[in-house]
Amino acid sequence: MSLTYRTAGVDIERKETALRRLRDKIARTKRPEVIGDIGAFGGLFHLAGSDAVLVATTDGVGTKVEIARMLNRHEIVGTDLVHLCVNDALAMGAEPLFFLDYFSTSRLDPAIFTRVVGAMADACAAHRCALLGGETAEMPGMYVDGAYDLAGFLVGAVERERVLEPANVREGDLCIGLPSSGLHTNGYTLARAIVARTAGRRRIEVPEVLGAPRPELRGATLGDALLAVHRSYLEEVRKLRDAVRVRSIAHITGGGWEGNLPRALPAGLGAAIDRSTWTVPPVFTLLAELVEVAEVEQWRTWNMGIGLVVMVPAEDERAALRALPDAISIGRVEKATGERRVRFV
């Protein structure tokens, strides 16, 4: 039986249904300074009397924490958390200003805590973003012994006229893809289910599956591939904005391609994506082969090797690719046909 994100325990449609039920209540909280609606990569708040727009994002690194904990690689998820939030704010055009964190566990282990939050601080410093504060919660009985969870909250700023919005996009614009470093921080419940099922079939322990060198990964382990740091795209997007007219940006995170690329497109438009323009990294094909995962399920769960998609005018293609040597022209914006708005060609 083919494994899916839903059978692994995550139902994206259930979350979307729950959010739709709350739209009216959320709408009643709206102030005049709020720009746009829920569903974007960040919330926009226009500061009265100035040209500045604050962009607020929040997220967590999901069950990647469990792999980091199992392999004693706690710094990874601290770095990931900052990079993830930076990218979401970046998708709205914002530069990071300050960051807050939430770390929760049953009983605090100071050594692990300092490794996780220390990595957050290092990542914030690298992005010239202040780690302004946070909350550390001990909640006995809420977690199994040794487990923890974390979330991040980032605020950035952008000039009103430089906000990146779906309304900027035009039919015929190009989709420029920036490679990912792996799964980033999404789809780990499915990946962990694959690893667990593989261990069960081979009658070995999960750490053995994660720690064995893989020829498909050029001798690296699956654990190494799954713990590759979520790439930050701040410097790349800065270079792009200096070289071309960036219309909008999609950060390919939870929900895969169909769940994220349309968030950067206006109603009525979709995108034709040519999957032959890049090679899917071997970690994705390895996971899908260890336990059967349908191709459609892979693309709706994982980024499949492209972590950010930038929409630019067609005439700016050459300049965009010249500005970023690892960027790839992967498709074009088109009129949407049918319910799905991402068409693979």
C-alpha contacts under 8 A as a table, 3 or more apart, distances in Angstrom:
res1	aa1	res2	aa2	distance
1	M	292	E	7.30
2	S	291	V	7.42
2	S	292	E	4.96
2	S	293	V	5.21
2	S	294	A	6.40
3	L	7	T	6.48
3	L	8	A	7.14
3	L	190	L	7.94
3	L	194	I	7.86
3	L	291	V	7.05
3	L	292	E	6.17
3	L	293	V	5.20
3	L	294	A	7.58
4	T	7	T	5.23
4	T	8	A	6.14
4	T	190	L	6.93
4	T	293	V	6.50
4	T	294	A	7.74
4	T	297	E	6.29
5	Y	8	A	5.03
5	Y	9	G	6.46
5	Y	10	V	5.54
5	Y	11	D	6.94
5	Y	187	G	7.49
5	Y	189	T	7.23
5	Y	190	L	5.25
5	Y	297	E	7.38
5	Y	301	T	6.92
6	R	9	G	5.13
6	R	10	V	4.73
6	R	11	D	4.79
6	R	12	I	7.65
7	T	10	V	7.23
8	A	189	T	6.32
8	A	190	L	5.45
8	A	193	A	5.94
9	G	189	T	7.10
9	G	190	L	7.91
10	V	189	T	7.23
11	D	14	R	5.40
11	D	15	K	6.80
12	I	15	K	5.27
12	I	16	E	6.40
12	I	255	G	6.87
13	E	16	E	5.03
13	E	17	T	6.07
14	R	17	T	5.12
14	R	18	A	6.23
15	K	18	A	5.14
15	K	19	L	6.26
16	E	19	L	5.10
16	E	20	R	6.22
17	T	20	R	5.18
17	T	21	R	6.56
18	A	21	R	5.31
18	A	22	L	6.82
19	L	22	L	5.17
19	L	23	R	6.44
20	R	23	R	5.28
21	R	24	D	7.39
22	L	25	K	5.35
22	L	26	I	6.11
23	R	26	I	5.13
23	R	27	A	5.97
24	D	27	A	5.00
24	D	28	R	6.47
25	K	28	R	5.37
25	K	29	T	7.20
26	I	29	T	5.50
26	I	30	K	7.23
27	A	30	K	5.44
30	K	34	V	6.33
31	R	34	V	5.55
32	P	35	I	7.98
33	E	45	F	5.40
33	E	46	H	4.92
33	E	47	L	6.68
33	E	48	A	6.99
34	V	43	G	7.87
34	V	44	L	5.85
34	V	45	F	4.57
34	V	46	H	6.26
35	I	43	G	7.65
35	I	44	L	5.21
35	I	45	F	5.96
35	I	46	H	6.90
36	G	43	G	7.78
36	G	44	L	6.95
37	D	40	A	7.16
37	D	43	G	7.85
38	I	43	G	7.20
39	G	263	R	7.07
40	A	43	G	6.85
40	A	263	R	6.19
40	A	264	A	7.75
41	F	57	T	7.17
41	F	88	D	5.21
41	F	89	A	6.80
41	F	91	A	6.43
41	F	92	M	6.80
41	F	250	A	7.97
41	F	251	H	7.69
41	F	263	R	7.77
42	G	55	V	5.87
42	G	56	A	5.40
42	G	57	T	4.87
42	G	58	T	7.99
42	G	88	D	6.24
42	G	89	A	5.80
42	G	91	A	7.84
42	G	92	M	6.59
43	G	54	L	7.98
43	G	55	V	5.43
43	G	56	A	5.11
43	G	57	T	6.59
44	L	53	V	6.37
44	L	54	L	5.75
44	L	55	V	4.82
44	L	56	A	6.73
45	F	53	V	5.47
45	F	54	L	5.05
45	F	55	V	6.50
46	H	50	S	7.98
46	H	51	D	7.66
46	H	52	A	6.25
46	H	53	V	4.28
46	H	54	L	6.23
46	H	160	R	7.57
47	L	50	S	5.85
47	L	51	D	7.23
47	L	52	A	5.83
47	L	53	V	5.87
47	L	54	L	7.17
51	D	159	E	5.44
51	D	160	R	5.52
52	A	157	A	6.47
52	A	158	V	5.79
52	A	159	E	4.73
52	A	160	R	5.88
53	V	157	A	5.54
53	V	158	V	5.35
53	V	159	E	5.92
53	V	160	R	5.73
53	V	163	V	7.97
54	L	94	A	7.91
54	L	155	V	6.63
54	L	156	G	5.71
54	L	157	A	4.53
54	L	158	V	6.67
55	V	89	A	6.14
55	V	92	M	7.31
55	V	94	A	6.51
55	V	155	V	5.51
55	V	156	G	4.98
55	V	157	A	5.68
55	V	158	V	7.55
56	A	89	A	6.86
56	A	153	F	7.31
56	A	154	L	5.75
56	A	155	V	4.48
56	A	156	G	6.46
57	T	85	C	6.04
57	T	88	D	6.53
57	T	89	A	6.21
57	T	153	F	5.75
57	T	154	L	5.26
57	T	155	V	6.47
58	T	85	C	6.34
58	T	151	A	7.20
58	T	152	G	5.49
58	T	153	F	4.37
58	T	154	L	6.31
59	D	81	L	7.44
59	D	84	L	7.46
59	D	85	C	6.56
59	D	151	A	5.66
59	D	152	G	5.56
59	D	153	F	6.85
60	G	81	L	6.29
60	G	150	L	6.11
60	G	151	A	4.32
60	G	152	G	6.15
61	V	64	K	6.15
61	V	65	V	6.78
61	V	77	V	6.67
61	V	80	D	6.91
61	V	81	L	5.99
61	V	150	L	7.32
61	V	151	A	7.21
61	V	185	T	5.26
61	V	186	N	7.40
62	G	65	V	6.40
62	G	185	T	6.72
62	G	186	N	7.08
62	G	188	Y	7.21
63	T	66	E	5.34
63	T	67	I	7.29
63	T	188	Y	5.71
63	T	189	T	6.11
64	K	67	I	5.35
64	K	68	A	6.33
64	K	77	V	7.35
64	K	185	T	6.45
64	K	186	N	7.92
64	K	188	Y	5.73
64	K	226	L	7.98
64	K	227	L	7.60
65	V	68	A	5.05
65	V	69	R	6.00
65	V	74	H	7.74
65	V	77	V	6.36
65	V	148	Y	7.72
65	V	149	D	7.12
66	E	69	R	5.03
66	E	70	M	6.06
66	E	147	A	7.64
67	I	70	M	5.01
67	I	71	L	6.13
67	I	223	G	7.57
67	I	226	L	7.95
67	I	227	L	7.54
68	A	71	L	5.29
68	A	72	N	5.73
68	A	73	R	4.72
68	A	74	H	5.41
68	A	76	I	7.06
68	A	77	V	7.09
68	A	227	L	6.92
69	R	72	N	5.01
69	R	73	R	6.34
69	R	74	H	6.18
69	R	147	A	7.59
70	M	73	R	7.91
70	M	207	P	7.49
71	L	207	P	7.69
71	L	223	G	7.68
73	R	76	I	6.03
74	H	77	V	5.98
74	H	78	G	7.05
74	H	112	I	6.82
74	H	115	R	6.26
74	H	116	V	5.56
75	E	78	G	5.28
75	E	79	T	6.41
75	E	115	R	5.53
75	E	116	V	4.96
75	E	117	V	7.95
75	E	118	G	7.62
75	E	119	A	5.25
76	I	79	T	5.36
76	I	80	D	6.08
76	I	116	V	7.69
76	I	119	A	7.46
76	I	227	L	6.86
76	I	228	A	7.72
76	I	229	V	6.08
77	V	80	D	4.77
77	V	81	L	6.04
77	V	116	V	6.83
77	V	229	V	7.79
78	G	81	L	5.39
78	G	82	V	6.91
78	G	115	R	7.92
78	G	116	V	4.72
78	G	117	V	5.98
78	G	118	G	7.52
78	G	119	A	5.03
78	G	120	M	4.68
79	T	82	V	5.54
79	T	83	H	6.35
79	T	116	V	7.93
79	T	119	A	5.36
79	T	120	M	5.18
79	T	122	D	7.68
79	T	123	A	5.62
79	T	229	V	7.17
79	T	230	H	7.79
80	D	83	H	5.14
80	D	84	L	5.91
80	D	184	H	7.66
80	D	185	T	7.20
80	D	229	V	5.92
80	D	230	H	5.10
80	D	231	R	7.77
81	L	84	L	5.28
81	L	85	C	6.42
81	L	120	M	7.25
81	L	151	A	7.13
81	L	152	G	6.13
82	V	85	C	5.35
82	V	86	V	6.07
82	V	99	F	7.82
82	V	120	M	6.20
82	V	123	A	6.37
82	V	124	C	6.69
82	V	152	G	6.96
83	H	86	V	5.01
83	H	87	N	6.12
83	H	123	A	7.45
83	H	230	H	6.40
83	H	231	R	6.55
83	H	232	S	4.99
84	L	87	N	5.29
84	L	88	D	6.42
84	L	185	T	7.76
84	L	230	H	6.79
84	L	231	R	7.92
84	L	232	S	7.17
85	C	88	D	5.12
85	C	89	A	6.31
85	C	152	G	7.02
85	C	153	F	7.07
85	C	154	L	6.07
86	V	89	A	5.29
86	V	90	L	5.99
86	V	95	E	7.92
86	V	96	P	6.34
86	V	154	L	7.16
86	V	232	S	7.10
86	V	234	L	7.35
87	N	90	L	4.77
87	N	91	A	6.15
87	N	232	S	6.26
87	N	233	Y	6.33
87	N	234	L	6.91
87	N	251	H	6.86
88	D	91	A	5.16
88	D	92	M	7.10
88	D	251	H	6.52
89	A	92	M	5.40
89	A	93	G	6.69
89	A	94	A	5.40
89	A	95	E	7.21
89	A	96	P	7.19
89	A	154	L	7.72
89	A	155	V	7.58
89	A	156	G	6.43
90	L	93	G	4.80
90	L	94	A	4.93
90	L	95	E	6.49
90	L	96	P	7.96
90	L	234	L	6.80
90	L	237	V	7.89
90	L	249	I	7.99
91	A	94	A	7.38
91	A	164	L	6.89
91	A	248	S	7.00
91	A	249	I	4.81
91	A	250	A	6.12
91	A	251	H	6.55
92	M	163	V	5.83
92	M	164	L	4.75
92	M	165	E	6.69
92	M	248	S	7.48
92	M	249	I	7.18
93	G	158	V	6.25
93	G	162	R	6.59
93	G	163	V	5.21
93	G	164	L	5.13
94	A	156	G	5.34
94	A	157	A	4.90
94	A	158	V	4.68
94	A	163	V	7.37
95	E	156	G	5.16
95	E	157	A	5.56
95	E	158	V	6.53
96	P	127	H	7.30
96	P	128	R	7.53
96	P	129	C	5.68
96	P	154	L	7.13
96	P	155	V	6.18
96	P	156	G	4.05
96	P	157	A	6.66
97	L	128	R	7.53
97	L	129	C	5.00
97	L	130	A	6.36
97	L	154	L	7.51
97	L	155	V	5.71
97	L	156	G	4.72
97	L	157	A	6.85
98	F	129	C	5.02
98	F	130	A	4.43
98	F	131	L	5.81
98	F	132	L	5.99
98	F	154	L	5.84
98	F	155	V	5.51
98	F	156	G	6.90
99	F	124	C	7.53
99	F	129	C	6.79
99	F	130	A	6.03
99	F	131	L	4.83
99	F	132	L	5.76
99	F	133	G	7.30
99	F	152	G	7.06
99	F	153	F	5.59
99	F	154	L	4.37
99	F	155	V	6.45
100	L	131	L	5.96
100	L	132	L	5.75
100	L	133	G	5.06
100	L	134	G	4.86
100	L	152	G	5.84
100	L	153	F	5.06
100	L	154	L	6.40
101	D	133	G	6.79
101	D	134	G	4.48
101	D	135	E	6.37
101	D	150	L	7.13
101	D	151	A	5.78
101	D	152	G	4.52
101	D	153	F	6.17
102	Y	134	G	5.55
102	Y	135	E	4.80
102	Y	136	T	6.00
102	Y	137	A	7.75
102	Y	150	L	5.32
102	Y	151	A	5.09
102	Y	152	G	6.31
103	F	134	G	7.94
103	F	135	E	6.29
103	F	136	T	4.87
103	F	137	A	6.22
103	F	148	Y	7.18
103	F	149	D	5.95
103	F	150	L	4.50
103	F	151	A	6.81
104	S	136	T	5.84
104	S	137	A	4.57
104	S	138	E	5.92
104	S	139	M	7.15
104	S	148	Y	5.61
104	S	149	D	5.38
104	S	150	L	6.26
105	T	108	L	6.14
105	T	137	A	6.37
105	T	138	E	5.17
105	T	139	M	5.98
105	T	140	P	7.59
105	T	142	M	7.57
105	T	143	Y	6.31
105	T	146	G	7.64
105	T	147	A	6.23
105	T	148	Y	4.39
105	T	149	D	6.55
106	S	138	E	5.14
106	S	139	M	4.59
106	S	140	P	4.28
106	S	141	G	6.26
106	S	142	M	6.09
106	S	143	Y	5.30
106	S	144	V	7.13
106	S	145	D	6.72
106	S	146	G	7.48
106	S	147	A	7.28
106	S	148	Y	7.29
107	R	138	E	5.56
107	R	139	M	7.02
107	R	140	P	6.43
107	R	145	D	7.51
107	R	146	G	7.48
108	L	113	F	7.17
108	L	138	E	6.30
109	D	112	I	5.56
109	D	113	F	6.09
109	D	146	G	7.86
110	P	113	F	4.99
110	P	114	T	6.01
111	A	114	T	5.43
111	A	115	R	6.40
112	I	115	R	5.12
112	I	116	V	6.26
113	F	116	V	5.29
113	F	117	V	6.07
113	F	118	G	7.99
114	T	117	V	5.32
114	T	118	G	5.35
115	R	118	G	5.09
115	R	119	A	6.13
116	V	119	A	5.33
116	V	120	M	6.52
117	V	120	M	4.86
117	V	121	A	6.23
118	G	121	A	5.04
118	G	122	D	6.29
119	A	122	D	5.03
119	A	123	A	6.16
120	M	123	A	5.14
120	M	124	C	6.09
120	M	131	L	7.95
121	A	124	C	5.05
121	A	125	A	6.10
121	A	131	L	6.27
122	D	125	A	5.12
122	D	126	A	6.24
123	A	126	A	5.07
123	A	127	H	6.44
124	C	127	H	5.16
124	C	128	R	6.09
124	C	129	C	4.80
124	C	130	A	6.23
124	C	131	L	6.34
125	A	128	R	4.93
125	A	129	C	5.88
125	A	130	A	7.02
126	A	129	C	7.61
139	M	142	M	5.72
139	M	143	Y	7.57
140	P	143	Y	7.02
141	G	144	V	7.29
143	Y	146	G	7.82
143	Y	147	A	5.90
143	Y	148	Y	6.99
144	V	147	A	5.63
158	V	162	R	6.42
158	V	163	V	6.30
159	E	162	R	5.27
159	E	163	V	6.58
160	R	163	V	5.55
164	L	168	N	7.22
164	L	246	V	7.72
164	L	247	R	6.22
164	L	248	S	4.94
164	L	249	I	7.13
165	E	168	N	5.72
165	E	169	V	7.82
165	E	247	R	7.20
165	E	248	S	5.60
165	E	264	A	6.76
166	P	169	V	5.66
166	P	247	R	7.59
166	P	248	S	5.98
166	P	263	R	7.25
166	P	264	A	4.76
166	P	265	L	4.46
166	P	266	P	4.82
167	A	265	L	7.12
167	A	266	P	5.43
168	N	247	R	5.28
168	N	248	S	6.76
169	V	173	D	6.93
169	V	247	R	5.54
169	V	248	S	6.70
169	V	265	L	6.40
169	V	266	P	6.90
169	V	311	M	7.08
169	V	312	V	7.97
170	R	173	D	5.72
170	R	313	P	7.88
170	R	333	V	7.20
171	E	269	L	7.02
171	E	332	R	7.99
171	E	333	V	5.21
171	E	334	E	5.13
171	E	335	K	6.73
172	G	313	P	7.48
172	G	314	A	6.65
172	G	332	R	5.90
172	G	333	V	5.13
172	G	334	E	6.08
173	D	311	M	6.26
173	D	312	V	5.59
173	D	313	P	4.61
173	D	314	A	5.08
173	D	332	R	5.73
173	D	333	V	5.28
174	L	311	M	5.57
174	L	312	V	5.37
174	L	313	P	5.99
174	L	314	A	5.26
174	L	317	E	7.19
174	L	329	S	7.09
174	L	330	I	7.77
174	L	331	G	5.94
174	L	332	R	4.44
174	L	333	V	6.19
175	C	271	A	7.95
175	C	273	I	7.93
175	C	309	V	6.09
175	C	310	V	5.63
175	C	311	M	4.76
175	C	312	V	6.66
175	C	329	S	6.09
175	C	330	I	5.72
175	C	331	G	4.98
175	C	332	R	5.39
175	C	333	V	6.99
176	I	309	V	5.49
176	I	310	V	4.99
176	I	311	M	6.24
176	I	312	V	7.35
176	I	320	A	7.94
176	I	327	A	6.49
176	I	328	I	5.55
176	I	329	S	4.60
176	I	330	I	5.81
176	I	331	G	7.29
177	G	306	I	5.93
177	G	307	G	7.44
177	G	308	L	5.85
177	G	309	V	4.57
177	G	310	V	6.40
177	G	327	A	5.69
177	G	328	I	5.06
177	G	329	S	6.21
177	G	330	I	6.04
178	L	306	I	5.61
178	L	307	G	6.01
178	L	308	L	5.24
178	L	309	V	6.38
178	L	326	D	6.88
178	L	327	A	4.96
178	L	328	I	6.55
179	P	305	G	5.56
179	P	306	I	4.38
179	P	307	G	5.64
179	P	308	L	7.21
179	P	326	D	7.22
179	P	327	A	7.06
180	S	183	L	7.51
180	S	184	H	7.17
180	S	230	H	7.69
180	S	231	R	6.47
180	S	303	N	7.54
180	S	305	G	4.98
180	S	306	I	4.88
180	S	307	G	4.39
180	S	308	L	7.54
181	S	184	H	6.58
181	S	228	A	6.29
181	S	229	V	6.84
181	S	230	H	6.46
181	S	231	R	6.00
181	S	305	G	7.19
181	S	307	G	7.84
182	G	225	A	6.82
182	G	226	L	6.97
182	G	228	A	6.26
182	G	229	V	7.95
182	G	230	H	7.49
182	G	281	P	7.34
182	G	283	V	7.12
182	G	284	F	7.97
182	G	303	N	7.98
182	G	304	M	7.73
182	G	305	G	6.37
183	L	186	N	6.00
183	L	187	G	7.01
183	L	188	Y	7.73
183	L	226	L	6.70
183	L	228	A	7.85
183	L	230	H	7.63
183	L	284	F	7.97
183	L	302	W	6.32
183	L	303	N	6.55
183	L	304	M	7.54
183	L	305	G	7.83
184	H	228	A	7.06
184	H	229	V	6.42
184	H	230	H	4.15
184	H	231	R	6.96
184	H	253	T	7.85
184	H	307	G	7.88
185	T	188	Y	7.10
185	T	230	H	6.38
185	T	253	T	7.35
186	N	253	T	5.85
186	N	254	G	5.30
186	N	301	T	7.48
186	N	302	W	6.59
187	G	190	L	5.54
187	G	191	A	6.37
187	G	254	G	6.79
187	G	301	T	5.59
187	G	302	W	5.77
188	Y	191	A	4.70
188	Y	192	R	5.78
189	T	192	R	5.16
189	T	193	A	6.15
190	L	193	A	5.06
190	L	194	I	6.28
191	A	194	I	5.09
191	A	195	V	6.32
191	A	287	L	6.82
192	R	195	V	5.00
192	R	196	A	6.04
193	A	196	A	5.05
193	A	197	R	6.04
194	I	197	R	5.22
194	I	198	T	6.07
194	I	287	L	6.79
194	I	290	L	6.90
194	I	291	V	5.81
195	V	198	T	5.09
195	V	199	A	6.15
195	V	206	V	6.55
195	V	209	V	6.66
195	V	210	L	7.52
195	V	290	L	7.96
196	A	199	A	5.10
196	A	200	G	6.19
196	A	206	V	5.99
197	R	200	G	5.01
197	R	201	R	6.17
197	R	291	V	7.40
198	T	201	R	5.21
198	T	202	R	6.23
198	T	209	V	7.45
198	T	290	L	6.58
198	T	291	V	6.93
199	A	202	R	5.23
199	A	203	R	5.74
199	A	204	I	5.05
199	A	205	E	5.66
199	A	206	V	5.46
199	A	208	E	7.82
199	A	209	V	6.28
200	G	203	R	4.92
200	G	204	I	6.48
200	G	205	E	7.66
201	R	204	I	7.95
204	I	208	E	6.64
204	I	209	V	7.62
205	E	208	E	5.45
205	E	209	V	6.95
206	V	209	V	5.22
206	V	210	L	6.39
207	P	210	L	4.97
207	P	211	G	5.80
208	E	211	G	5.07
208	E	212	A	6.00
209	V	212	A	5.80
209	V	222	L	7.35
210	L	221	T	6.25
210	L	222	L	4.97
210	L	223	G	4.43
210	L	224	D	7.87
211	G	221	T	5.41
211	G	222	L	6.59
211	G	223	G	5.95
212	A	221	T	5.44
212	A	222	L	7.16
213	P	217	L	7.80
213	P	219	G	4.90
213	P	220	A	5.16
213	P	221	T	4.44
213	P	222	L	7.35
214	R	217	L	5.23
214	R	218	R	6.45
214	R	219	G	4.86
214	R	220	A	5.72
214	R	221	T	5.57
214	R	222	L	6.97
215	P	218	R	4.89
215	P	219	G	4.99
215	P	220	A	7.55
216	E	219	G	7.26
216	E	282	P	6.32
216	E	283	V	7.90
216	E	286	L	7.16
217	L	220	A	5.23
217	L	221	T	6.97
217	L	222	L	7.62
217	L	225	A	7.88
217	L	282	P	6.34
217	L	283	V	6.96
220	A	224	D	6.51
220	A	225	A	7.31
221	T	224	D	5.17
221	T	225	A	6.49
222	L	225	A	5.04
222	L	226	L	6.11
222	L	283	V	7.36
223	G	226	L	5.13
223	G	227	L	6.12
224	D	227	L	5.17
224	D	228	A	6.33
225	A	228	A	5.41
225	A	283	V	6.48
226	L	283	V	7.78
231	R	307	G	7.90
232	S	235	E	7.94
233	Y	236	E	5.27
233	Y	237	V	6.12
233	Y	308	L	7.86
234	L	237	V	5.39
234	L	238	R	6.23
235	E	238	R	5.09
235	E	239	K	6.36
236	E	239	K	5.22
236	E	240	L	6.27
236	E	324	L	6.90
237	V	240	L	4.86
237	V	241	R	6.05
238	R	241	R	5.25
238	R	242	D	6.34
239	K	242	D	5.15
239	K	243	A	6.35
239	K	323	A	6.45
239	K	324	L	7.54
240	L	243	A	5.09
240	L	244	V	5.81
240	L	245	R	7.90
240	L	246	V	7.23
240	L	320	A	6.19
240	L	323	A	6.27
240	L	324	L	7.32
241	R	244	V	5.48
241	R	245	R	6.21
241	R	246	V	5.97
243	A	319	A	6.41
243	A	320	A	6.64
243	A	323	A	6.60
244	V	312	V	7.31
244	V	316	D	5.99
244	V	319	A	6.58
244	V	320	A	6.22
245	R	312	V	6.01
245	R	313	P	6.93
245	R	316	D	7.40
246	V	249	I	7.83
246	V	310	V	6.89
246	V	311	M	6.15
246	V	312	V	5.02
246	V	313	P	7.74
247	R	310	V	7.48
247	R	311	M	5.35
247	R	312	V	5.45
247	R	313	P	7.56
248	S	264	A	5.84
248	S	265	L	7.68
248	S	310	V	6.06
248	S	311	M	5.33
248	S	312	V	7.57
249	I	264	A	5.85
249	I	308	L	7.05
249	I	309	V	5.72
249	I	310	V	4.55
249	I	311	M	6.18
250	A	260	N	6.19
250	A	261	L	5.27
250	A	262	P	7.95
250	A	263	R	6.83
250	A	264	A	5.37
250	A	308	L	5.78
250	A	309	V	5.12
250	A	310	V	6.50
251	H	260	N	6.67
251	H	261	L	7.49
251	H	307	G	6.18
251	H	308	L	4.72
251	H	309	V	6.57
252	I	255	G	7.91
252	I	256	G	5.91
252	I	257	W	6.27
252	I	260	N	5.61
252	I	261	L	6.95
252	I	303	N	5.70
252	I	306	I	7.26
252	I	307	G	5.18
252	I	308	L	5.77
252	I	309	V	7.47
253	T	256	G	5.81
253	T	260	N	6.87
253	T	302	W	7.31
253	T	303	N	6.61
253	T	307	G	7.46
254	G	259	G	7.18
254	G	260	N	7.67
254	G	301	T	6.57
254	G	302	W	7.38
255	G	258	E	6.77
255	G	259	G	4.39
255	G	260	N	6.56
255	G	300	R	5.55
255	G	301	T	5.28
255	G	302	W	7.44
256	G	259	G	5.44
256	G	260	N	6.29
256	G	299	W	5.79
256	G	300	R	4.26
256	G	301	T	4.55
256	G	302	W	5.05
256	G	303	N	5.50
257	W	260	N	5.40
257	W	261	L	5.64
257	W	299	W	6.24
257	W	300	R	5.78
257	W	301	T	7.82
257	W	302	W	7.83
257	W	303	N	6.77
257	W	342	V	7.18
258	E	261	L	6.05
258	E	262	P	6.58
258	E	300	R	6.27
258	E	340	R	7.15
258	E	341	R	6.81
258	E	342	V	5.83
259	G	262	P	6.89
259	G	263	R	7.50
259	G	300	R	7.15
260	N	263	R	5.32
260	N	264	A	7.40
261	L	264	A	5.69
261	L	265	L	7.06
261	L	309	V	7.45
261	L	342	V	7.42
262	P	265	L	4.98
262	P	266	P	7.60
262	P	270	G	6.55
262	P	341	R	6.40
262	P	342	V	7.38
263	R	266	P	7.83
265	L	269	L	6.23
265	L	270	G	6.77
266	P	269	L	5.85
268	G	335	K	6.02
268	G	336	A	5.37
269	L	333	V	6.80
269	L	334	E	5.66
269	L	335	K	4.43
269	L	336	A	4.61
269	L	341	R	7.19
270	G	333	V	5.80
270	G	334	E	5.32
270	G	335	K	5.64
270	G	336	A	4.48
270	G	337	T	7.77
270	G	341	R	4.42
270	G	342	V	5.73
270	G	343	R	7.64
271	A	331	G	6.88
271	A	332	R	5.65
271	A	333	V	4.35
271	A	334	E	5.40
271	A	335	K	7.70
271	A	336	A	7.42
271	A	341	R	6.36
271	A	342	V	5.07
271	A	343	R	6.12
272	A	331	G	5.43
272	A	332	R	5.47
272	A	333	V	6.37
272	A	334	E	6.72
272	A	342	V	6.09
272	A	343	R	4.69
272	A	344	F	5.73
272	A	345	V	6.50
273	I	330	I	5.73
273	I	331	G	4.35
273	I	332	R	6.76
273	I	342	V	7.08
273	I	343	R	6.08
273	I	344	F	4.83
273	I	345	V	5.94
274	D	277	T	5.91
274	D	330	I	5.50
274	D	331	G	5.58
274	D	344	F	5.87
274	D	345	V	4.90
275	R	278	W	6.34
275	R	330	I	7.17
275	R	344	F	6.57
275	R	345	V	6.63
276	S	279	T	7.08
277	T	328	I	7.17
277	T	329	S	7.32
277	T	330	I	5.81
278	W	328	I	7.48
278	W	330	I	7.81
279	T	305	G	7.63
280	V	284	F	7.01
280	V	285	T	7.42
280	V	304	M	5.71
280	V	305	G	5.45
281	P	284	F	6.03
281	P	285	T	7.16
281	P	304	M	7.01
281	P	305	G	5.82
282	P	285	T	5.13
282	P	286	L	5.87
283	V	286	L	5.12
283	V	287	L	6.19
284	F	287	L	5.26
284	F	288	A	6.29
284	F	298	Q	7.98
284	F	304	M	6.49
285	T	288	A	5.10
285	T	289	E	6.12
286	L	289	E	5.15
286	L	290	L	6.10
287	L	290	L	5.30
287	L	291	V	6.79
288	A	291	V	5.79
288	A	292	E	5.55
288	A	293	V	4.93
288	A	294	A	7.59
288	A	298	Q	7.57
289	E	292	E	5.66
289	E	293	V	7.28
293	V	297	E	6.53
293	V	298	Q	6.70
294	A	297	E	5.22
294	A	298	Q	6.46
295	E	298	Q	5.10
295	E	299	W	6.53
296	V	299	W	5.36
296	V	300	R	6.32
297	E	300	R	5.17
297	E	301	T	6.11
298	Q	301	T	5.30
298	Q	302	W	5.76
298	Q	304	M	7.50
299	W	302	W	5.64
299	W	303	N	6.76
299	W	304	M	6.58
303	N	306	I	5.59
303	N	307	G	5.96
306	I	309	V	7.33
312	V	316	D	6.53
312	V	317	E	7.33
313	P	316	D	5.45
313	P	317	E	7.21
314	A	317	E	5.61
315	E	318	R	7.53
316	D	319	A	5.38
316	D	320	A	6.09
317	E	320	A	5.19
317	E	321	L	6.29
317	E	329	S	7.47
318	R	321	L	5.31
318	R	322	R	6.07
319	A	322	R	5.03
319	A	323	A	6.10
320	A	323	A	5.17
320	A	324	L	6.44
320	A	327	A	7.80
321	L	324	L	5.24
321	L	325	P	5.87
321	L	326	D	7.69
321	L	327	A	5.79
321	L	328	I	6.96
321	L	329	S	7.71
322	R	325	P	5.95
324	L	327	A	5.41
336	A	340	R	7.67
336	A	341	R	5.53
337	T	340	R	7.31
337	T	341	R	7.02
338	G	341	R	7.31
340	R	343	R	7.45
